Amino acid sequence: MKNKLLILAGALALVAVIGLFYGKPLLAQVRAALVSDVDNPARGFVQLHFVASGNGAFQINHDPQYLVPAGKRLVIDTISAMSIQTIKSQATSGLWLREGPDAASCSSNIIFGTNPIVIMPLTYQGNDVFGDFVFGGLARVQSYADSGHCLAVTIATSTPSLSNSVRYQVTISGHLVSFP
C-alpha cells in the first residue's frame, strides 16, 4: 500500500512539473482560440441600393447618400448598375461612385467636394419590354471609405437631352471593419 501511495505522489509531482512548463503556452492557445473575429466580412455586411431618375441632363445624382458609421471603415467589394434610357443616342458615359469627407459633400447639388473612388463604364445590354435602351455593368472592386465619409452615386450621360428619360439602379455590396 505504501508503494502505491509513493507512486501516486510521484505521478502527481511529475504532472505538476510538466504543467508548470507547458501550462502557460497551452493557456495562451486556448485564449487565442476564444478571441472573436471582429473583422470577418460576414459580421458587418453592408448592401446599399440606389435608385434615381431624371431628364437626361449631364448627370443624375442620387440623394440621400450613405454615411459610414463612426469607428468603422467600409470596404466595397462589388458594384452592379443598370441604366434605362428612352433615347439610344443618349449613351451613358458611366457610373461614378464618389466619396466625400462629410454628409454635406455628397448632396445632389454638390459634386466638386467629392473624390471618385470607382468609375465604371456601362455597356449597352439591349432593349427592355417597353423598347427603352438598357445599359449595365458589374464590377468586382476593392475600394474603401473611411469613418464619417459619405458615398454618393452619379450616372453621367454623354450628351444632354431634356427629352430623354433616364432611370438607374445601383447596388453596392461590401462590409464594415473596425479599426482603433
Stockholm file with secondary structure:
# STOCKHOLM 1.0

chainA/1-180         MKNKLLILAGALALVAVIGLFYGKPLLAQVRAALVSDVDNPARGFVQLHFVASGNGAFQINHDPQYLVPAGKRLVIDTISAMSIQTIKSQATSGLWLREGPDAASCSSNIIFGTNPIVIMPLTYQGNDVFGDFVFGGLARVQSYADSGHCLAVTIATSTPSLSNSVRYQVTISGHLVSFP
#=GR chainA/1-180 SS CHHHHHHHHHHHHHHHHHHHHHHHHHHHHHHHHHSCCTTCTTTTEEEEEEEEEESCCSEEECCSCEECCTTEEEEEEEEEEEEEESCTTSCEEEEEEEEESSGGGGSTTCCTTCEEEEEECCEEEEECTTSCEEEEEEEEEEEEECTTCEEEEEEEESSCCTTCCEEEEEEEEEEEEECC
#=GC SS_cons         CHHHHHHHHHHHHHHHHHHHHHHHHHHHHHHHHHSCCTTCTTTTEEEEEEEEEESCCSEEECCSCEECCTTEEEEEEEEEEEEEESCTTSCEEEEEEEEESSGGGGSTTCCTTCEEEEEECCEEEEECTTSCEEEEEEEEEEEEECTTCEEEEEEEESSCCTTCCEEEEEEEEEEEEECC
//
